[in-house]
């Protein structure tokens, strides 16, 4: 008995990524990671977010690219997001957390710019 050869996954086009859902997903993930890293950096180094970004621009940019690619690859390989639920980790919760993180990131930059010092 012969085994069927595994079919390679169907690749999607990059233009199909330009939907509000995936833009929100990627930006939300970047904002969540930025908040975690920024708060940790502020607590350790006692510098504002903007100063932390200037400490290592290649590392920050590299991490942003890595997280973006990691979010896009499953979609490009044809996997559907939104069906998987793991306890409280649902697509709706991720979207909400991403929106809150984006708002918090903007608020943090604005408050620190007005205050002239780190918040945390």
C-alpha positions in Angstrom: 0.0 0.0 0.0 1.4 3.3 -1.0 1.2 6.4 1.1 -0.1 9.6 -0.5 2.6 12.3 -0.8 1.9 15.2 1.6 0.4 18.1 -0.2 2.4 21.3 0.3 0.3 24.1 2.0 -1.3 26.6 -0.3 0.5 30.0 0.0 -1.6 33.1 0.2 -0.7 36.4 -1.3 0.8 39.2 0.7 -2.0 41.5 -0.5 -4.5 39.4 1.4 -2.8 40.4 4.6 -4.0 44.0 4.2 -7.2 43.4 6.0 -8.2 45.3 9.2 -8.2 42.0 11.1 -4.6 41.2 10.4 -3.4 44.8 10.7 -5.0 44.9 14.2 -3.6 41.5 15.1 0.0 42.4 14.2 -0.1 45.9 15.7 -1.8 44.7 18.8 0.9 42.0 19.4 3.6 44.6 18.8 2.0 47.0 21.2 1.6 44.3 23.9 5.2 43.3 23.6 6.3 47.0 23.6 4.4 47.7 26.8 5.9 44.6 28.6 9.4 45.5 27.4 9.0 49.2 28.0 7.7 48.8 31.6 10.5 46.3 32.3 13.1 48.6 30.8 11.8 51.6 32.8 11.8 49.7 36.0 15.4 48.4 35.4 17.0 51.5 33.9 14.8 54.4 35.2 14.6 55.9 31.7 11.5 56.9 29.7 10.1 54.8 26.8 11.6 57.1 24.1 15.0 56.9 25.7 14.8 53.1 25.8 14.0 53.0 22.1 17.1 55.0 21.4 19.4 52.7 23.4 19.3 49.9 20.9 17.5 50.8 17.6 18.6 47.7 15.7 17.5 45.4 18.4 14.1 47.1 18.7 13.6 47.1 14.9 14.7 43.5 14.7 12.3 42.4 17.4 9.5 44.2 15.6 10.2 42.5 12.4 10.5 39.1 14.1 7.2 39.5 15.8 5.5 40.7 12.6 6.8 37.8 10.6 5.9 35.3 13.3 2.3 36.7 13.2 2.1 36.6 9.4 3.7 33.2 8.6 0.8 31.0 9.8 -1.7 33.0 7.7 0.6 32.8 4.7 0.7 29.0 5.1 -3.1 28.9 4.9 -3.9 28.4 8.6 -7.0 30.1 9.8 -6.7 32.1 13.0 -9.7 32.6 15.3 -10.8 29.0 15.8 -8.4 28.1 18.5 -9.3 28.8 22.1 -7.1 27.9 25.0 -8.8 28.8 28.3 -9.2 32.6 28.5 -6.9 33.1 25.5 -9.4 33.8 22.7 -9.1 35.8 19.5 -11.5 38.4 21.0 -9.4 38.7 24.2 -6.2 39.1 22.1 -7.8 41.8 20.0 -9.1 43.7 23.1 -5.7 43.4 24.9 -4.0 44.6 21.7 -6.3 47.7 21.5 -5.7 48.5 25.2 -1.9 48.1 24.8 -2.0 50.5 21.8 -3.9 53.1 23.8 -1.6 52.6 26.8 1.5 52.9 24.6 0.3 56.2 23.2 -0.7 57.5 26.6 2.6 56.5 28.1 4.6 58.4 25.5 2.3 61.5 25.9 2.5 61.5 29.7 6.2 61.0 29.7 6.7 63.8 27.2 4.6 66.1 29.3 6.2 65.0 32.6 9.8 64.7 31.3 10.5 61.6 33.3 9.5 57.9 33.4 6.1 56.9 34.7 7.2 53.6 36.2 
